[in-house]
Amino acid sequence: MSLNHIELPDSIIRELYKDNLLYAPGFVSGAPAQPAQTTITASPTQATLTAPSITQQPVSAPPIAQQPSPSAPVARQPTPEPATRQPAPGTYKFLGNNRRKITILVNAPDSAFLPDDQLAFLTKILEACRMNIGDIAIVNLASTPAVITTLRQQLTPAFILLFGLEPVALRLPINFPTFKIQEYDGCTYLAAPPLEQLVQPGEESKLLKSKLWVCLKTMFNV
């Protein structure tokens, strides 16, 4: 055995060189000692965590709900005009709707338009002619000056019936008798006795009614 290759036990080596060798635990003869593994546990307060960087995307503002524009007021259906028309300044008040442009002029001092019995009689005459109050315009001239030009401008009549009124009372330039159909200036005229005579009982009233009926049938093609 060579002296250069004498192997001594570890215990002897440590004893011989105890003042010069630094003993490390885990040292094995002929190989360097493996370093001891030490586990370090960091406390939560000492650990520094680095969060991954986050690229913040711009957040789009939600679309603003557009407030609806104030709606235009609903057009209301026109209310039917009353049968009695209130006159504007310089015009005439009349009863009816004047649908067929027939103006009936009366003279009834004690009524707004006509007494009930006379209005009922006139309504029956209109029904016989296949018309009603809505087709005509009744004007009471008892307390209103009668001016034919104003009446024609307001009501634009195609027919004018005069009950108890003379043509001259309307300031017409012509005159004609009762129960005679008269054409003048694009309008057809008929003069008749007052309605209060026509509603009276008796033979005379019947005769007047028959004459009126003959004229009305001719005027309105009944």
HELIX and SHEET records of a PDB file:
HELIX    1   1 LEU A    3  HIS A    5  5                                   3    
HELIX    2   2 ASP A   10  LEU A   16  1                                   7    
HELIX    3   3 ASP A  116  ALA A  128  1                                  13    
HELIX    4   4 ILE A  133  ASP A  135  5                                   3    
HELIX    5   5 ILE A  148  LEU A  155  1                                   8    
HELIX    6   6 PRO A  167  LEU A  170  5                                   4    
HELIX    7   7 LEU A  195  LEU A  198  1                                   4    
HELIX    8   8 GLU A  203  PHE A  220  1                                  18    
SHEET    1   A 2 THR A  84  ARG A  85  0                                        
SHEET    2   A 2 PHE A  94  LEU A  95 -1                                        
SHEET    1   B 5 ILE A 136  ASN A 140  0                                        
SHEET    2   B 5 ILE A 102  VAL A 106  1                                        
SHEET    3   B 5 PHE A 159  PHE A 163  1                                        
SHEET    4   B 5 CYS A 187  ALA A 192  1                                        
SHEET    5   B 5 GLN A 182  TYR A 184 -1                                        
END                                                                             
